[in-house]
């Protein structure tokens, strides 16, 4: 018998039920005549507090609230990929059909996944096998790019009594019947249900050792992120947070992308949905949506659902990680999520902390980012969840609470700079405010897979950029003409690094994604030019002569002139630098 209670008070998305309702903490409930979805967030003997994931306009005291008997959960089965959900895993296309218009009506009850579609299924176990939690019982080609692996739910194990033959089945049809250790029998389907606020279990966590290669030079070379790592992209309005996440989503060597649009503008989410639908997967040539799931929760949707959308996306990511896939989550943006926490906290009359955010903001952020990691799964496979969260500090102020607390829990910080964005320098990640703590962890990978010199070259480029920053302070005061030629050379080489290496054109066929080999050879060429030019300056040749040779601009243009699949062309640039060196010597002999 399901428990029920009557609404006593309503405060925006928060409703109060008087008396001892018998509801449980974090239980999902259905509110009012329209059966709006809600969650129990506070309990005491006199009052139960529920947050509602839909608009509460029109609700009145006395309406009935029905307990579901289970926590807020997501349905896990084939059909998640190439789909667009709202914050509590309801497919937006199905909602639009049932609503009969452009606007989503309240109380819509649709299945999270298609329960009538038949999936081509290959059973991977046989009668007599003893299965443990996480073991794979069937494989389903979910899309062209991804094979869905149906698993034994966590905390279930037993001996296979019966299996079905290979064929086509819906997500609810039994595939395997187990005899449990207690003698009872249990039927397994393709479907699992998992509470969104509970991390899925794993065997153990690996330390960071493999980079998530994104094809973006300033990320891969300067501030890399590991598979299973965490990164924040903070930046003010118009600095390119969303575009940077799009580039990573398209080109990163992750198997699956979960894009969470959390409280973003509706037109921006529309653009994401349209662009992702049109993008071609560089791996397969098929649509990128074949390995992507979008969770759309725009700024005009109820704040409680915005708060839940982050956990919904995380749980879907952990499910695919358990199959042995590398998953990347793009959370855009965690600031809107924190604002939802602040609004709910205010409605609950909790004591506010800094800038009105709740005192538990830091613990909620840490719980979110802690669910990332490279894991050894229960079934013996290895998978990872990488979290890349955009932060939208008001006015671009990085000292506000969400940015500062995020910095405590992420090991990679890509600070976007509005002056770079206004100068059309994209990605607008500033090399002086950004950092990555993964560089040392990944150095062995770079040595083994790219070059033993890779990390050294990267550090030398950073040293030149830091020198440029110091020299520019002097230039502001007294002008560049009074600098000695060796310092003028540092400014010129730093310009080559900024324009030729750090700046990247997302719309150029060769520059939009760059292989690690080309990134290394570009660094090698820039540093070789610096070495030869510095030798000439040491010998007394003025910078005005060196700059007249046009070699610096030729090296800047490498990113466009050398295709990714023609690394042998870099040898010609070394010959050109040597020719420049000889020409300056002969000209000034």
C-alpha positions as CSV (number, residue, x, y, z in Angstrom):
1,X,0.0,0.0,0.0
2,X,1.5,3.3,-1.1
3,X,1.6,6.1,1.5
4,X,-0.2,9.3,0.8
5,X,-0.3,12.8,2.5
6,X,-2.0,16.1,2.0
7,X,-0.2,19.4,0.9
8,X,-0.1,21.9,3.9
9,X,2.0,24.7,2.4
10,X,3.6,25.7,-0.9
11,X,6.6,28.0,-1.4
12,X,7.6,28.0,-5.1
13,X,9.1,24.6,-5.9
14,X,9.0,23.6,-2.3
15,X,5.9,22.0,-0.7
16,X,5.3,21.1,2.9
17,X,3.3,18.1,4.3
18,X,2.1,18.2,7.9
19,X,2.3,15.4,10.3
20,X,4.2,12.1,10.2
21,X,3.8,11.0,6.6
22,X,5.9,7.9,6.8
23,X,7.7,9.0,3.6
24,X,11.5,8.2,3.3
25,X,14.4,10.6,2.7
26,X,15.1,11.1,-1.1
27,X,12.0,9.2,-2.0
28,X,10.3,10.1,-5.3
29,X,6.7,11.4,-4.9
30,X,3.8,12.4,-7.2
31,X,2.3,15.7,-6.3
32,X,-1.3,16.9,-6.8
33,X,-3.9,15.9,-9.4
34,X,-1.4,16.3,-12.3
35,X,1.1,13.9,-10.5
36,X,4.0,16.3,-10.7
37,X,7.3,14.6,-9.9
38,X,9.0,15.5,-6.6
39,X,11.6,14.4,-4.1
40,X,11.6,14.3,-0.3
41,X,14.5,16.5,0.9
42,X,13.7,17.0,4.6
43,X,11.9,15.0,7.3
44,X,10.9,15.4,10.9
45,X,8.1,14.1,13.1
46,X,5.8,17.1,12.3
47,X,6.7,18.1,8.8
48,X,7.9,16.6,5.4
49,X,9.5,18.8,2.8
50,X,9.4,18.0,-0.9
51,X,11.1,19.7,-3.8
52,X,9.0,19.5,-7.0
53,X,10.8,19.1,-10.4
54,X,8.0,20.9,-12.3
55,X,6.2,24.2,-12.2
56,X,3.9,24.4,-9.1
57,X,1.6,27.1,-10.3
58,X,-2.0,26.2,-9.6
59,X,-1.2,23.7,-6.8
60,X,-3.3,24.2,-3.7
61,X,-3.2,23.0,-0.1
62,X,-5.2,19.8,0.5
63,X,-4.1,18.1,-2.8
64,X,-2.8,14.6,-2.4
65,X,0.9,13.6,-2.5
66,X,1.6,9.9,-3.3
67,X,4.9,8.2,-2.4
68,X,6.5,6.0,-5.1
69,X,8.4,3.8,-2.7
70,X,11.8,4.3,-4.4
71,X,14.3,7.1,-4.7
72,X,14.6,9.4,-7.8
73,X,16.2,7.0,-10.3
74,X,17.1,6.7,-13.9
75,X,16.3,3.9,-16.3
76,X,19.4,2.3,-17.7
77,X,19.0,0.3,-20.9
78,X,19.6,0.5,-24.7
79,X,18.2,3.7,-26.2
80,X,20.0,6.3,-24.0
81,X,22.4,7.3,-26.8
82,X,21.3,9.5,-29.7
83,X,18.6,10.9,-27.4
84,X,17.7,14.2,-25.7
85,X,16.3,14.1,-22.2
86,X,15.2,16.7,-19.6
87,X,16.7,16.9,-16.1
88,X,15.0,13.8,-14.9
89,X,15.5,11.5,-17.9
90,X,12.3,12.2,-19.8
91,X,12.8,12.2,-23.6
92,X,12.0,15.7,-24.9
93,X,10.7,14.4,-28.3
94,X,8.1,12.2,-26.6
95,X,7.1,15.0,-24.2
96,X,6.7,17.3,-27.2
97,X,4.4,14.8,-28.9
98,X,2.3,14.2,-25.9
99,X,2.1,18.0,-25.1
100,X,1.0,18.7,-28.7
101,X,2.9,22.0,-29.0
102,X,6.1,23.9,-28.6
103,X,5.7,24.2,-24.8
104,X,6.1,21.4,-22.3
105,X,3.0,20.9,-20.2
106,X,3.2,19.8,-16.6
107,X,2.6,16.3,-15.3
108,X,3.5,14.6,-18.5
109,X,4.1,10.9,-17.9
110,X,6.3,9.3,-20.6
111,X,8.6,6.4,-20.4
112,X,12.3,7.3,-20.2
113,X,13.2,4.8,-22.9
114,X,11.2,3.1,-25.7
115,X,9.7,-0.1,-24.3
116,X,8.3,-1.3,-27.6
117,X,11.4,-1.2,-29.8
118,X,13.0,-4.6,-30.3
119,X,16.8,-4.7,-30.1
120,X,19.0,-7.2,-31.8
121,X,20.5,-9.1,-28.9
122,X,23.5,-11.5,-28.6
123,X,23.5,-13.5,-25.3
124,X,27.0,-13.9,-23.9
125,X,26.4,-16.4,-21.0
126,X,25.2,-20.0,-20.9
127,X,23.3,-22.3,-18.6
128,X,25.4,-23.3,-15.5
129,X,27.6,-20.1,-15.5
130,X,28.0,-18.4,-12.1
131,X,27.5,-14.6,-12.6
132,X,28.7,-11.9,-10.3
133,X,27.6,-8.3,-10.0
134,X,28.5,-6.3,-13.2
135,X,29.1,-9.4,-15.4
136,X,27.9,-8.9,-19.0
137,X,25.0,-11.1,-20.0
138,X,24.2,-9.7,-23.5
139,X,25.5,-7.4,-26.2
140,X,23.2,-5.0,-28.2
141,X,24.4,-2.8,-31.1
142,X,22.8,0.4,-29.7
143,X,24.2,2.6,-32.5
144,X,26.7,2.3,-35.3
145,X,29.4,3.5,-32.9
146,X,28.6,1.8,-29.6
147,X,27.8,-1.8,-28.5
148,X,25.6,-1.7,-25.4
149,X,26.6,-4.4,-22.8
150,X,23.7,-5.5,-20.6
151,X,25.0,-6.3,-17.1
152,X,24.0,-8.1,-14.0
153,X,22.8,-5.4,-11.6
154,X,25.1,-4.5,-8.6
155,X,24.5,-6.6,-5.5
156,X,23.0,-9.5,-7.6
157,X,24.8,-12.8,-8.2
158,X,23.8,-16.4,-8.9
159,X,23.8,-19.4,-11.3
160,X,22.3,-19.2,-14.8
161,X,19.3,-21.5,-15.0
162,X,17.9,-20.5,-18.4
163,X,18.9,-18.1,-21.2
164,X,16.9,-17.0,-24.3
165,X,18.3,-17.6,-27.8
166,X,19.9,-14.8,-29.7
167,X,17.3,-12.6,-31.4
168,X,15.3,-9.4,-31.1
169,X,13.9,-8.4,-27.7
170,X,12.5,-5.3,-25.9
171,X,14.2,-3.8,-22.9
172,X,11.7,-5.4,-20.6
173,X,11.7,-9.0,-21.9
174,X,13.6,-11.5,-19.6
175,X,17.0,-12.6,-21.1
176,X,18.4,-14.7,-18.3
177,X,17.0,-16.4,-15.2
178,X,19.3,-16.7,-12.2
179,X,19.2,-18.9,-9.1
180,X,20.3,-16.6,-6.2
181,X,22.5,-17.9,-3.3
182,X,19.4,-18.0,-1.1
183,X,17.6,-20.3,-3.5
184,X,15.2,-17.8,-5.0
185,X,15.1,-17.1,-8.7
186,X,15.5,-13.8,-10.4
187,X,14.9,-12.8,-14.1
188,X,17.3,-10.3,-15.7
189,X,16.2,-8.0,-18.5
190,X,18.2,-5.3,-20.4
191,X,16.9,-2.7,-17.9
192,X,18.4,-1.5,-14.6
193,X,17.2,1.3,-12.4
194,X,19.7,3.3,-10.3
195,X,19.3,6.2,-7.8
196,X,20.9,9.3,-9.3
197,X,22.5,10.5,-6.1
198,X,24.3,7.2,-5.4
199,X,27.6,6.5,-7.2
200,X,27.6,3.2,-9.0
201,X,30.1,0.7,-7.3
202,X,33.5,-0.2,-8.8
203,X,36.3,-2.5,-7.9
204,X,39.0,0.2,-7.5
205,X,40.3,3.5,-8.8
206,X,43.4,4.0,-11.0
207,X,45.7,7.0,-10.6
208,X,45.8,9.4,-13.6
209,X,48.2,8.1,-16.2
210,X,46.6,8.5,-19.7
211,X,45.6,11.9,-21.2
212,X,42.3,12.7,-22.7
213,X,43.6,13.8,-26.1
214,X,41.3,16.6,-27.4
215,X,43.2,17.9,-30.5
216,X,43.3,21.3,-29.0
217,X,47.0,22.4,-28.6
218,X,46.6,24.7,-25.6
219,X,44.9,21.8,-23.7
220,X,46.9,18.8,-24.9
221,X,50.3,20.4,-24.6
222,X,50.0,23.2,-22.1
223,X,47.3,22.1,-19.7
224,X,46.4,18.5,-20.3
225,X,43.6,16.6,-18.6
226,X,43.7,12.9,-17.8
227,X,41.1,10.3,-18.6
228,X,39.0,10.1,-15.5
229,X,40.2,13.6,-14.6
230,X,38.3,16.8,-13.7
231,X,38.6,20.3,-15.3
232,X,36.8,23.6,-14.9
233,X,36.4,26.2,-17.7
234,X,35.5,29.5,-16.0
235,X,34.9,32.5,-18.1
236,X,32.5,35.5,-18.4
237,X,29.8,36.0,-21.0
238,X,31.1,35.5,-24.6
239,X,34.5,34.1,-23.8
240,X,33.8,30.8,-25.5
241,X,33.0,28.2,-22.7
242,X,30.4,26.4,-24.8
243,X,32.4,26.5,-28.0
244,X,35.4,25.0,-26.2
245,X,33.2,22.2,-24.8
246,X,31.8,21.6,-28.3
247,X,35.4,21.2,-29.7
248,X,36.3,18.8,-26.9
249,X,33.1,16.8,-27.3
250,X,33.7,16.5,-31.1
251,X,37.4,15.6,-31.1
252,X,38.3,14.1,-27.7
253,X,39.3,10.4,-27.7
254,X,36.4,9.6,-25.4
255,X,34.0,6.8,-26.5
256,X,30.8,8.5,-25.3
257,X,29.9,12.2,-24.7
258,X,27.2,13.2,-22.1
259,X,26.4,16.9,-22.6
260,X,24.4,18.5,-19.7
261,X,22.9,21.9,-20.6
262,X,22.2,23.0,-17.0
263,X,20.3,26.3,-16.8
264,X,21.6,27.7,-20.1
265,X,19.6,30.0,-22.3
266,X,17.0,28.3,-24.5
267,X,18.4,29.6,-27.8
268,X,21.9,28.4,-26.8
269,X,20.5,24.9,-26.0
270,X,18.7,24.9,-29.4
271,X,22.0,25.7,-31.1
272,X,23.7,22.8,-29.3
273,X,20.9,20.4,-30.2
274,X,21.0,21.5,-33.9
275,X,24.8,21.5,-34.2
276,X,25.2,18.2,-32.5
277,X,22.6,16.6,-34.8
278,X,24.5,17.9,-37.8
279,X,28.1,17.0,-36.6
280,X,29.8,14.1,-38.2
281,X,31.8,11.7,-36.0
282,X,35.4,11.9,-37.2
283,X,35.9,8.2,-36.0
284,X,33.1,6.6,-37.9
285,X,31.8,9.1,-40.5
286,X,28.3,8.6,-39.0
287,X,26.5,11.3,-37.0
288,X,28.2,12.3,-33.7
289,X,24.8,11.8,-31.9
290,X,25.4,8.0,-32.3
291,X,27.7,8.3,-29.2
292,X,26.2,11.3,-27.5
293,X,23.4,11.9,-25.0
294,X,22.1,15.4,-24.4
295,X,20.4,16.5,-21.2
296,X,18.7,19.8,-21.8
297,X,17.5,21.9,-18.8
298,X,17.1,25.5,-19.9
299,X,17.0,28.5,-17.6
300,X,13.2,28.8,-17.7
301,X,12.7,25.2,-16.5
302,X,12.1,24.6,-12.8
303,X,15.2,25.0,-10.7
304,X,14.8,21.7,-8.8
305,X,15.1,19.8,-12.1
306,X,18.2,21.8,-12.9
307,X,19.7,20.6,-9.7
308,X,18.9,17.0,-10.5
309,X,20.1,17.1,-14.1
310,X,23.8,17.0,-13.1
311,X,23.2,13.8,-11.2
312,X,21.2,12.3,-14.0
313,X,24.0,12.9,-16.5
314,X,26.6,11.5,-14.0
315,X,24.6,8.3,-13.5
316,X,24.3,7.7,-17.2
317,X,28.0,8.2,-17.6
318,X,28.8,5.8,-14.8
319,X,26.6,3.2,-16.4
320,X,28.6,3.3,-19.7
321,X,31.8,3.4,-17.7
322,X,30.8,0.1,-16.2
323,X,30.7,-1.4,-19.7
324,X,34.4,-0.4,-20.2
325,X,33.9,2.8,-22.1
326,X,35.7,6.2,-21.6
327,X,33.0,8.8,-21.0
328,X,33.4,12.6,-21.0
329,X,30.8,14.8,-19.3
330,X,30.4,18.4,-20.4
331,X,28.5,20.2,-17.7
332,X,27.4,23.7,-18.9
333,X,27.2,25.3,-16.5
334,X,27.8,24.4,-12.9
335,X,27.2,28.1,-11.9
336,X,23.5,27.7,-12.9
337,X,23.4,24.5,-10.9
338,X,24.8,26.4,-7.9
339,X,22.2,29.1,-8.4
340,X,19.5,26.5,-8.3
341,X,20.9,25.2,-5.0
342,X,20.9,28.8,-3.7
343,X,17.3,29.4,-4.7
344,X,16.1,26.1,-3.1
345,X,18.2,26.9,0.0
346,X,16.5,30.3,0.3
347,X,13.0,28.7,0.0
348,X,13.9,26.3,2.8
349,X,15.0,29.3,4.9
350,X,18.5,27.8,5.5
351,X,21.3,30.0,6.8
352,X,23.1,31.5,3.8
353,X,26.9,31.5,3.5
354,X,29.0,33.7,1.1
355,X,27.0,35.6,-1.5
356,X,23.8,33.8,-0.4
357,X,25.0,30.4,-1.5
358,X,24.2,27.5,0.9
359,X,26.9,26.5,3.4
360,X,27.0,23.0,1.8
361,X,27.9,24.4,-1.7
362,X,31.5,23.1,-1.3
363,X,30.4,19.6,-0.3
364,X,27.9,19.3,-3.2
365,X,30.6,20.4,-5.7
366,X,33.1,17.9,-4.2
367,X,30.6,15.1,-4.3
368,X,29.9,15.9,-8.0
369,X,33.6,16.0,-9.1
370,X,34.6,13.0,-6.9
371,X,32.4,10.8,-9.1
372,X,35.0,11.2,-11.9
373,X,37.8,8.7,-12.2
374,X,39.5,5.9,-14.2
375,X,38.1,2.8,-12.7
376,X,38.5,-1.0,-12.7
377,X,34.9,-2.2,-12.9
378,X,33.2,-5.1,-11.2
379,X,33.2,-7.1,-14.4
380,X,37.0,-6.7,-14.9
381,X,36.9,-4.0,-17.6
382,X,38.5,-0.6,-17.3
383,X,36.5,2.6,-17.9
384,X,36.6,6.3,-17.1
385,X,34.4,9.3,-16.4
386,X,36.0,12.6,-17.2
387,X,34.1,15.7,-15.9
388,X,34.6,19.1,-17.7
389,X,32.5,21.7,-16.0
390,X,31.9,25.2,-17.3
391,X,31.7,28.0,-14.7
392,X,30.0,31.3,-15.4
393,X,31.2,33.8,-12.8
394,X,29.1,36.9,-12.8
395,X,31.1,39.7,-14.5
396,X,34.0,37.3,-15.1
397,X,35.0,37.6,-11.4
398,X,37.0,34.4,-10.6
399,X,37.0,35.2,-6.8
400,X,33.3,34.4,-6.5
401,X,32.3,31.3,-4.4
402,X,31.5,28.8,-7.2
403,X,34.8,29.4,-9.0
404,X,36.8,29.4,-5.8
405,X,35.2,26.2,-4.5
406,X,35.5,24.5,-7.9
407,X,39.2,25.2,-7.9
408,X,39.5,23.2,-4.7
409,X,38.2,20.0,-6.3
410,X,39.5,20.1,-9.9
411,X,43.1,19.4,-10.9
412,X,42.8,21.2,-14.2
413,X,41.8,24.9,-14.6
414,X,41.3,26.5,-18.0
415,X,40.7,30.1,-17.2
416,X,39.1,32.0,-20.1
417,X,40.1,35.6,-20.6
418,X,37.7,38.2,-22.0
419,X,40.5,40.3,-23.5
420,X,41.7,37.4,-25.5
421,X,38.1,36.6,-26.6
422,X,37.6,40.3,-27.7
423,X,40.9,40.1,-29.6
424,X,39.5,37.0,-31.4
425,X,42.1,34.8,-29.9
426,X,40.4,31.4,-29.5
427,X,40.4,29.2,-27.5
428,X,40.6,32.1,-25.1
429,X,42.3,30.1,-22.4
430,X,44.9,32.3,-20.7
431,X,48.2,30.7,-20.2
432,X,49.1,32.7,-17.1
433,X,45.9,32.0,-15.1
434,X,45.4,28.4,-16.1
435,X,47.1,25.3,-14.7
436,X,47.1,21.5,-14.9
437,X,48.2,19.3,-12.0
438,X,48.1,16.3,-14.3
439,X,51.3,17.2,-16.2
440,X,53.7,15.2,-14.0
441,X,51.3,12.2,-13.9
442,X,51.1,12.1,-17.7
443,X,54.8,12.7,-18.4
444,X,55.6,9.0,-18.8
445,X,52.8,8.7,-21.4
446,X,54.2,11.6,-23.4
447,X,57.7,10.1,-23.2
448,X,56.5,6.7,-24.4
449,X,53.9,7.8,-27.0
450,X,55.1,11.2,-28.4
451,X,58.7,12.1,-27.5
452,X,61.0,12.0,-24.5
453,X,61.5,15.8,-25.2
454,X,57.8,16.6,-25.1
455,X,57.5,17.9,-21.5
456,X,60.8,19.8,-21.7
457,X,59.6,21.6,-24.9
458,X,56.3,22.4,-23.2
459,X,58.1,23.9,-20.2
460,X,60.4,26.0,-22.4
461,X,57.4,27.4,-24.2
462,X,55.8,28.3,-20.9
463,X,59.0,29.9,-19.7
464,X,59.1,32.1,-22.8
465,X,55.5,33.2,-22.3
466,X,56.2,34.1,-18.7
467,X,59.2,36.1,-19.8
468,X,57.0,37.9,-22.3
469,X,54.6,38.8,-19.5
470,X,57.4,40.3,-17.4
471,X,58.8,42.3,-20.4
472,X,55.4,43.7,-21.4
473,X,55.2,45.4,-18.0
474,X,58.5,47.2,-18.8
475,X,57.3,48.0,-22.4
476,X,54.2,49.6,-20.9
477,X,56.4,52.0,-19.0
478,X,59.2,52.9,-21.3
479,X,58.4,51.4,-24.8
480,X,59.9,48.4,-26.6
481,X,62.6,50.4,-28.5
482,X,64.9,50.6,-25.4
483,X,64.9,46.8,-24.8
484,X,68.1,44.9,-25.8
485,X,67.8,42.7,-28.9
486,X,67.8,39.4,-26.9
487,X,64.6,40.6,-25.0
488,X,63.1,41.8,-28.3
489,X,63.6,38.3,-29.6
490,X,61.8,36.8,-26.6
491,X,58.8,39.1,-27.4
492,X,58.8,38.0,-31.0
493,X,59.1,34.3,-30.3
494,X,56.3,34.6,-27.7
495,X,54.2,36.2,-30.4
496,X,54.9,33.2,-32.6
497,X,53.9,30.9,-29.8
498,X,50.7,32.8,-29.1
499,X,49.5,33.2,-32.7
500,X,51.0,30.0,-34.2
501,X,50.6,27.5,-31.4
502,X,48.1,28.6,-28.8
503,X,45.6,30.2,-31.1
504,X,43.5,27.6,-33.0
505,X,40.8,27.9,-35.7
506,X,37.9,25.7,-35.0
507,X,36.6,26.1,-38.6
508,X,39.8,25.3,-40.5
509,X,39.9,21.7,-41.7
510,X,43.5,21.2,-40.6
511,X,43.6,23.4,-37.5
512,X,40.3,22.3,-35.9
513,X,41.9,19.2,-34.5
514,X,45.7,18.6,-34.3
515,X,47.5,15.3,-33.7
516,X,50.0,15.0,-30.8
517,X,52.8,14.3,-33.4
518,X,52.1,17.6,-35.2
519,X,51.8,19.5,-31.8
520,X,55.3,18.2,-30.9
521,X,56.8,19.0,-34.3
522,X,55.3,22.6,-34.1
523,X,57.0,23.1,-30.7
524,X,60.2,21.7,-32.1
525,X,60.2,24.1,-35.1
526,X,59.4,27.2,-32.9
527,X,62.2,26.3,-30.5
528,X,64.6,25.6,-33.3
529,X,63.8,29.1,-34.8
530,X,64.4,30.6,-31.3
531,X,67.8,28.8,-31.0
532,X,69.0,30.0,-34.4
533,X,67.7,33.5,-34.0
534,X,69.3,33.8,-30.5
535,X,72.6,32.7,-31.9
536,X,72.4,35.5,-34.5
537,X,71.5,38.0,-31.9
538,X,74.4,36.9,-29.7
539,X,76.7,37.5,-32.7
540,X,75.5,41.1,-32.8
541,X,72.8,40.9,-35.6
542,X,70.0,43.4,-34.8
543,X,66.4,42.2,-34.4
544,X,65.3,44.6,-37.2
545,X,67.3,42.6,-39.7
546,X,65.9,39.2,-38.4
547,X,62.3,40.5,-38.6
548,X,62.8,41.7,-42.1
549,X,63.3,38.1,-43.3
550,X,59.6,37.1,-42.8
551,X,60.6,33.7,-41.2
552,X,58.6,34.4,-38.0
553,X,55.3,34.8,-39.9
554,X,56.1,31.7,-42.0
555,X,56.4,29.6,-38.8
556,X,53.2,31.1,-37.4
557,X,51.4,29.8,-40.6
558,X,52.6,26.2,-40.0
559,X,49.2,25.4,-38.4
560,X,47.4,26.1,-41.7
561,X,50.1,25.1,-44.2
562,X,51.1,21.6,-42.8
563,X,48.3,19.0,-42.9
564,X,48.0,16.6,-39.9
565,X,49.0,13.6,-42.1
566,X,52.1,15.2,-43.6
567,X,54.6,15.5,-40.7
568,X,57.5,15.1,-43.2
569,X,56.9,18.7,-44.3
570,X,58.4,20.0,-41.0
571,X,61.9,19.0,-42.3
572,X,61.5,21.8,-45.0
573,X,60.9,24.3,-42.3
574,X,64.1,23.4,-40.5
575,X,65.9,23.8,-43.9
576,X,64.2,27.2,-44.3
577,X,65.3,28.3,-40.8
578,X,68.9,27.2,-41.6
579,X,68.7,29.2,-44.9
580,X,67.5,32.2,-43.0
581,X,70.4,31.8,-40.6
582,X,72.9,31.6,-43.5
583,X,71.3,34.5,-45.3
584,X,71.6,36.8,-42.3
585,X,75.2,35.8,-41.8
586,X,76.1,36.5,-45.4
587,X,74.1,39.7,-45.6
588,X,75.8,41.2,-42.6
589,X,79.3,39.7,-43.1
